[in-house]
Amino acid sequence: MSAPAVPQGSTLISTFKRSFVDVPINANKDNAISTSEFLEAAEGLTSMFDVLGSVAFSPVKSDMLGNVKKIRERQLAAPADSETLQALVLNELKTKSHRATEGLVWLVRGLEFTCIALSQNLAQADEELANSFRAAYGATLKPHHGLLVKPVFSAAMSACPYRKDFYPKLGADQDAVASELRAYLGALEKIVGILKGFQDRKEAKW
């Protein structure tokens, strides 16, 4: 995994095809989240794992991208029923299938894991990434992982770079990096909260 190049005067987030800040949420329709834009933003976020640098993060990235693929395949199979994530889930469940629905559950867990880790690290200027990611893993993915998967993810946590090496890779202007990352993570946190609330409903379960 090679880290993506950040153009002069830019930040890594500004190079993403889509930011979570730009994912449409329809407050008039029970906070319906646009499927296409959400999936593009999720794909962009996986670039963060390339910046984290270690091959240990390959399983984390491939897991998230695999879940994006499951959701997109359902969207392509039934586009009219899948314009928002909530509609995609409810309509898929009507067909007695839950492949994309389950994929979204795991993707939301992965997004929450990344969001909590980076938010905590950004807020704690003296905390190393390994500690932030380890704490986030324990609060999000670890309770759902089996004995074979836990060591793989634990290895990734231990392989995190030092923060002094990580943040410069997000952009040369560290004030701009911090400001953009806060806005990005704030938008992601809101989306994760909406989706977790939706997934807790009886009609969203299989």
C-alpha positions in Angstrom: 0.0 0.0 0.0 1.6 3.2 -1.1 0.4 6.5 0.4 -1.5 8.7 -2.0 0.4 11.8 -3.1 -0.9 15.1 -1.8 -0.5 18.1 -4.2 1.3 21.2 -3.0 -0.9 23.4 -1.0 -3.6 20.7 -0.6 -4.7 18.2 2.0 -5.3 14.5 1.6 -9.0 15.0 2.3 -9.3 17.6 -0.5 -8.0 14.9 -3.0 -10.9 12.5 -2.2 -13.6 12.2 -4.9 -16.2 12.7 -2.2 -16.0 14.0 1.4 -18.6 13.0 4.0 -19.2 16.7 4.3 -20.8 16.5 0.8 -22.9 13.5 1.3 -26.6 14.5 1.0 -28.8 13.9 4.0 -32.6 14.6 3.5 -33.8 15.8 6.9 -37.4 15.9 5.5 -37.3 12.2 4.8 -36.1 10.8 8.1 -32.5 11.7 7.4 -32.3 9.6 4.3 -28.6 9.3 3.1 -27.8 9.3 -0.6 -26.3 5.9 -1.5 -23.9 6.8 -4.3 -22.3 9.8 -2.6 -22.0 7.8 0.7 -20.2 4.9 -1.1 -17.8 7.3 -2.8 -17.0 9.0 0.5 -16.4 5.6 2.2 -14.0 4.6 -0.6 -12.1 7.9 -0.1 -11.7 7.2 3.6 -9.9 4.0 2.9 -7.0 6.1 1.6 -6.3 6.9 5.2 -5.2 3.3 5.7 -2.6 3.8 2.9 -1.2 6.8 4.8 -1.1 4.7 8.0 1.4 2.8 5.9 1.7 -0.7 7.2 0.7 -3.8 5.3 -1.0 -4.7 8.6 -3.8 -2.3 7.6 -4.5 -4.2 4.3 -7.2 -6.4 5.9 -8.9 -3.4 7.4 -9.0 -1.6 4.1 -10.1 -4.7 2.1 -12.8 -5.5 4.6 -14.3 -2.0 4.2 -14.0 -2.0 0.4 -15.6 -5.5 0.4 -18.6 -4.1 2.2 -18.8 -1.1 -0.2 -18.9 -3.6 -3.1 -21.8 -5.6 -1.5 -23.8 -2.4 -1.1 -23.0 -1.1 -4.6 -23.9 -4.5 -6.2 -27.4 -4.3 -4.6 -27.7 -0.6 -5.8 -26.8 -1.6 -9.4 -29.3 -4.5 -9.3 -32.2 -2.4 -8.0 -31.3 1.3 -8.6 -34.9 2.6 -8.2 -35.1 1.0 -4.8 -31.7 2.0 -3.6 -31.4 5.8 -4.0 -30.8 6.1 -0.2 -29.2 3.7 2.1 -32.3 3.3 4.2 -34.4 2.5 1.1 -31.8 0.0 -0.1 -31.9 -1.9 3.2 -35.7 -2.0 3.5 -36.2 -3.0 -0.1 -33.5 -5.7 0.0 -35.0 -7.2 3.1 -38.3 -7.5 1.3 -36.6 -9.9 -1.1 -35.6 -12.1 1.9 -31.9 -11.3 1.2 -29.6 -9.3 3.5 -26.2 -9.4 1.8 -26.0 -5.6 1.3 -27.8 -4.9 4.6 -25.2 -6.9 6.5 -22.4 -5.3 4.5 -23.7 -1.9 5.6 -23.7 -3.0 9.3 -20.1 -3.9 9.0 -19.2 -0.8 7.0 -20.7 1.4 9.6 -18.7 -0.4 12.3 -15.5 0.2 10.3 -16.3 3.8 9.7 -17.2 4.4 13.4 -13.9 2.7 14.4 -11.9 5.0 12.1 -13.9 8.1 13.1 -13.4 7.5 16.9 -9.7 6.8 16.5 -8.9 9.9 14.5 -11.2 12.2 16.5 -9.6 11.1 19.7 -6.1 11.4 18.3 -6.9 14.9 17.0 -8.3 16.0 20.3 -5.4 14.5 22.4 -2.2 16.2 21.0 0.1 14.0 23.1 -1.5 10.7 22.3 0.0 8.3 19.7 -2.1 6.8 17.0 -1.6 3.3 18.2 -3.3 4.1 21.5 -6.2 5.9 19.8 -6.8 3.1 17.3 -6.5 0.5 20.0 -9.1 2.2 22.2 -11.5 2.7 19.2 -11.1 -0.9 18.2 -12.1 -2.1 21.6 -15.2 0.2 21.5 -16.4 -0.7 18.0 -15.2 -3.7 16.0 -13.6 -6.0 18.6 -16.8 -7.1 20.3 -18.0 -8.4 16.9 -14.8 -10.1 15.8 -14.0 -13.8 16.3 -10.8 -15.3 17.6 -9.2 -15.5 14.2 -9.9 -11.9 13.2 -8.9 -10.1 16.4 -5.1 -10.8 16.1 -5.2 -9.4 12.5 -6.7 -6.1 13.6 -4.6 -5.9 16.8 -1.5 -6.2 14.6 -2.7 -3.2 12.6 -3.2 -1.2 15.7 0.4 -1.9 16.9 1.7 -1.0 13.4 0.4 2.6 13.5 3.0 5.3 12.6 4.0 8.0 15.1 1.8 11.0 14.9 4.8 13.2 14.0 5.1 11.1 10.8 1.4 10.7 10.1 -0.1 14.2 10.1 2.5 15.7 7.7 1.4 13.1 5.1 -2.1 14.6 5.2 -0.8 18.0 4.1 2.0 20.5 4.6 -0.3 23.1 6.3 -1.0 21.5 9.6 -3.6 24.1 10.6 -5.5 23.4 7.4 -5.2 19.6 7.9 -6.6 19.9 11.5 -9.5 22.1 10.4 -10.5 20.0 7.5 -10.1 16.8 9.4 -12.4 18.1 12.2 -15.1 19.0 9.7 -14.7 15.7 7.9 -14.9 13.6 11.1 -17.8 15.7 12.3 -19.8 14.9 9.2 -18.8 11.2 9.4 -19.9 11.1 13.0 -23.3 12.5 12.1 -23.8 9.9 9.3 -22.7 7.0 11.5 -25.1 8.1 14.2 -28.0 8.3 11.8 -27.2 4.9 10.3 -26.7 3.2 13.7 -30.1 4.6 14.8 -31.7 3.2 11.7 -30.1 -0.2 12.0 -31.4 -0.5 15.6 -35.0 -0.5 14.2 -36.9 -3.7 13.9 -37.7 -3.1 10.2 -33.9 -2.9 9.4 -33.0 -6.2 10.9 -33.1 -9.7 9.3 
